[in-house]
């Protein structure tokens, strides 16, 4: 995923999801506290520095474990660690608060955000999923919390508006990583509906999740290319200029898969910029692509000499044409040396597998559609996922599943940069 952009997107700290001042604080009734306990309590609630507040709260809880204001002090403890950006301690404080107040929505929101951040940062697949699962569980509980009687309607509206997007975001990423596209679509759609439209145009978690919504539509069964186009285009439209190119490929790919060509895409960009969700007018304005059979016939009718076909058209016809059409096209290229650009799927000695078509490159993980036997093993094998150009000769193919086999392959090497011309000193004046 686009790490640099996501870093900028997540500039809003996960702990900032919870404001420092709790809104569910219990009133410290004078008669309930001794003079010393009340003085220590005041040290907690009046501290303005996060670390100082947390230290005072920890000392209070140690000294008065059964205090009538324990819940309030735990909220202050949570707020202190959050303000100090001490994620491990904040997560522990959230669990301690939830042990005495299971429906504390701020604690659930902060726990959700911290666990989601753990998942975002994890490199181990199992650890990532485990963190996302826990975050989604906390988020689901948070969405079910009802307004406490002591909280005003205005305060409840304010806090739920603040934390609801975090809950849906955690549920969405948990579903997406489990390949539950329907669940991810539901969560991310609810997230976008829960915020002001202006927020969806700003670099941040909401725009990031707009892209994830596009991915969820793309990975649906069958893929929903039109909705993928809309949300990926909206992400690319509002992403900072230096990152637009990283998000545009999915938008363009889905549009071409739905429409069959790139014509008319400017109207899509206009529509995606104007609305958070696709309108009925948008859905009816984009014409679906011809069927694969129609496309194959159109290409062959317009190019009678099959040897003039582009590599992408050759592969498309072999994959989507009738057996006779596929054989006719391949016969025009068999034994012909051709440059093949693609992404490395794997390489073992002299056997190189490439992802060449757009579909193969967009797949996660990459899918090989070309197998090339190299003349000799490269001294330095290209890394999986890297882009290479290979000069090779067509040899054979299978149509279902598609695999085009080539021989005599040579990986193009980049020419060494020419040395800069030596600087000649200016002639001295006499």
N, C-alpha and C positions, 0 to 999 in steps of 0.2 A: 504494500500500500504506500501512498505518497507520504513518506515520513516527515519531510520538511514542512509540507503543508499542514499535516495533521498536528505538528508541533505548534504551528501558529494558530490553528483552529482551537487547540486545547489550552490557549493562554489563560482562559478562565479556569482558575485552579479548581480541582475537584472539591477541595474543602470550602471553596467560596460558595458552594451550593447551600451552605448553612450559614446564616448570618450569625454574628457574634452574640447578639443579645437574644436570649430565648424569649418566646412569647407565651410560654406556658408556665412561667415561674409561679411557684406557690407563694402566697403572701406570708411573710414572717411575722406571725402574730406575737406580740410582746410576751404575753403570759406563757406561751409555749416554750420559750427559750430562756435559759439562764443568762445572766449578764455576760459571763465569759463566752458562752456559746453564741450569743447575739453579736458580740464584738468580733469573734472569728468569722461569723457569717458575713458581716459587713466588709471584712477584708476580701472576701471572695467576690462579692457582687460589685464592689467599687473598683476593683483592679481593672486597669485599662490595657495593660500589656498582656498578651496572650499567655506567655510563659509564666508570668507572675500570677495570673488568675488560676492557671492549672495547678501551680504549686500550692497556692492557698487552698484550693478545693481539695487536693489530695490530703493536705494536712488536716483539714476539717473532717473529712470522711474517716480518717484514721482515728481522730480524737472523739468523734461523735458518730459511730457507725449506725446508730438507731435513731438519728435525729428526725424530727418531724419535717424538716426541710431537706431531707436527703435527696429527693427527686430534683429539687431546684438546684442544689449544689452539683449534682451529676450533670445537669444541663449546662451549668457554668463550667464544669470540668471539660465537657465536650467542646463548648465554645472556645475555651482557652487553648486547648490543643489544636483546634481547627485554625484559630487565629495565628498560632505559632507555626503552622504548616508541619506539624508533627503527625504524619499520617498513621504510623503504627499505634501511637498512643491515642489518637482520635478514634481509630477503629475500636480499640479496646474500651474507650470511654463510651462509645455508642452502644456496645454490647452490654456494658454495665448499666447504662440507663434503660435499655430495653428490657433488662432482667426485672426491673421494678416498674417499668411503664412500657409494656409491649406495643402500645399504639402511639408512641411518641413519633410524630411524623418527621420532625427534624432529624432525629436520630436515624430513622429509617432512610431518609434522603442522603445523609452524609455517609452512612454505611454503604448504600447503593453506589454512590460516587467513588468512594475509596476502593471498593472491590472491583468496580468496572475499570478504574485506573490500573489496578493490579493486573487485570486481564489484558488491558491494552499494552502494558509493558512486558508481559511474559513472553518469552521466546519458546518455551516448551509448550507443545500443543495441548497436552493434558492439563498442565497448570493453568493455561489460558482459559480453557473451557471450564475448569473447576471454579475459577474466580468469577467468570461470567455467570455461571449457574447460581452462585451465591448472591451475586449482585441482582440478578433477575428475581430471585426469591424475596430479597428485601424489598425490591421495587414493587412486586405484586402485593406484598403486605401493605406497603405505603399507599397504594392506590385504593385499598379497601378501608383505610382509616376514615372514620366519620368525625364530624366536628364535636369537640368536647363542649359540654354545656357552659363552661366558664369562659369560653373564647367567643369574641364577638364575630358576627358575620363578616364584617369588613376585614378583620385580622385573618380569619380563616380563608377568605377569598385571596388575600395577598399571599399567604404562605403556600396554598395549593397551586396558585399560578406560578410561583417560583420553583417549586419542586417537581411538579407533574412532568415537565419535559425530561428531567433526569430519570424518572422512573421508566418512561416509555423508551428512552434511549437505551437503557440497560437491558430491557426486555428484548428490544430489537436486535442488538448485537449478539445476545445469547442465542436467539433464534437463527440469525444469519449464519453464525459459525457452526450451528448444527444442521445447516442446509434446510431449515424449516422456512422456506421462502414465504409461505402464506402467513406464518406467525410474524415474520419480520415486517412484511408489508402492513399488517394490521397495526403493529406497534409504532412503526415510523410514521404511518399516516396519522395516527392519533397524536403523536408528538407534534407534527406540523400543525395540526388543528388546535393544539393547546397554546400556541404562542401567537404574538402579534405578527402580521405579515411582514412588517419591516425587519423583524429579527431574522427571518428566513433569508434575507438578502445580505447578511453580514457574515464575514469570515468568523467561524466559531463552530461549536458542536452541532448547532442546528443545520448549518449548511453541509457539514461533514455527513450528517445523517441523511440529508437529502440525496447525497451520492450513494449511500448505503441502500436507500430505498430503490434507487435505479438498479443497483446490483441485485437486489431481491427480485425485482421484476425480470431481470435478465436470466436469473437462475431458476425461475419458476418452470414448472412442467405443464404445458409447453412454455417456452419463453414468451413473455409479454414485451415484444420489442417496441411497441408504441409508447407505453408508459416508461420503459427504460430510456427511450429517446428523450422524453419530456424532462424527467428528473435529472438525468445526466447532463442535459443541455443547460438546465437551470443552474446546476452546480458550476459548470464551466463558465457560465455567463457572469456569475457573481463572485467567482474565485479571484483572488489577487492576480494581476497580470502575469506575474512570473510563474504561476501555477496553472493557468488555463490550459496549457498544452498537455498537462498530465491527466486532465479529466475529460478532455475533448474526445479522445479515441473511442471510449465506450459509447458516447453520444452518437458519434458518426457511424460507428459500427452498427448500433441498434437501428439507426435510421435507415441505413442501406439494407439491412436485413428485412425491415418492414416495407420500405418503399421501393427498393431495388436499385436506386441510384441516389446521387447527392443533390439532384435538382430540387428546388423548392425548400431547401434547408433554412434559408434566411427567414422564411415565415415561421418556422419552428422556433428559432431563436427569439423572434419577437413575441410569440405566444408564451414561451417559457419564462420570459422576463416579466410578463404582465400579470401572471397569476401563479399562486402557490400550487394549485392543482390544475390539471388539464380540463378545459371546458368542453362541453359537447360540440361546440363549433370547431375546436381544435381536432377532436377525434374524427370528425367527418371531413376535415379539410385535407388530411394526408391520405393519398391514394395508396392502397396496398400494392406490393410488387406483383408482377406476373408470377405464375406458378413456375417451379423449376423446369417443367417440361416446356412451357411456353418460352422461357428464357433460352433454353438450349436450342429450340427450333429457330428463334429469332437470331441468335448468334451464328448458327450454321447457314441460315438463309442469307445473312448479310456478309458472310465470309466464306464463299465457296471453296477457296484454297485454304484448307485447314492448316497448312504449314505457316500461314500468316497470323494465326491466332496467338494472343498473348498467353503467357504461362498460366495466369489465373483462369483464363477461359478454358484452356486445355484441361486443367484439373477439375473445373466445375462441370464440364461436359462428361468427363470420365466418371465423375461421382454421381451426376444427376441424370445423364442421358440414358437411352435404352442401351442394351448390350451392343447393338449394331452401331449406334452413334458413338459410343465410347471407343469401340474397336477402330472405327473409321478415323477418328481423331488421333488415336495413339499410333496407328500405322503411319500417319504423316510425320510423327516425331521419333519413332523408334530408330535408334542408331544415330540420332542427331545430338550434337553437343550443345548444351544450353547452360546459361548462368541461372542458378537457383538461389534466390535470397531467402533466408529463413532464420528461425531461432533454434538453437541447439537443444534437443530433448535429451539425447544421450550420445556418448561416443565411447566405443570399445575397440582399441587397436585401429583397424581400418574400416570399421562399420560405424557410420554416422547416421543418426536419425534426426530429422528436422521437422519443425512445425512451419509450414509454408503458407497455407491459406489463412485468411482472416479468422475463420472459425477455429482452426487449430491453434493459432496464436492467442486467441481470447480465452481458450479453455484453461481451467485451473484445476489440476496441473496441465501443462502443455500437452498437446496430443500430436504424435508423429504422423505425418501423412506422406513423407518421403523417406526412403531408406537408401543411402548412398554408400557404395563400396569405394573407398579411397584407394588411390594408387599406392600410397604408403602411409603408415601411421605418422601423424604430425609430431614434430619434436615437442611442441607444447600444445596439448589438447585444449580446444576452446571450452570454456566453462558452460555448464547447462544454463540455458536462458539467454546466452549471449547471441548477438546477431552476426551471421556469417554469410558470405557469398561463396557458392561452390560451383565450379565448372565441372559438369558431368554429362554422361551420355544416357539417354533413355534406353531402358532395357525391357521392363515388363511392368504389369500392374495387376492389382485386384480391385474390383469395383465395390464390393460389400464385404467387409469394411474397406474403405479406401486406403490403398497403399501404392505409391508409385516408386518403382525400384530403378536406380540408376547405377552405372558403373564408371570406372575410370575417373573418379572424383579427385579434384584438387581444390583445396581451400585457398581462396584468394587472400593474399597478405597485403596489408596496407603498405604503400610505398613509404620509405623513410623520408622524413622532411628534408628538403634541400638545405644545406648549411647557408647561413646568412652571408652575403658577400662581405669580404674584408673591408673595413673602413679605411679609406685612404685619407691621410691628413691633407688638409688644404695647403697648397704651396705657400711658402713663406715669401713675404714681400721684401724686396731688397731696398 
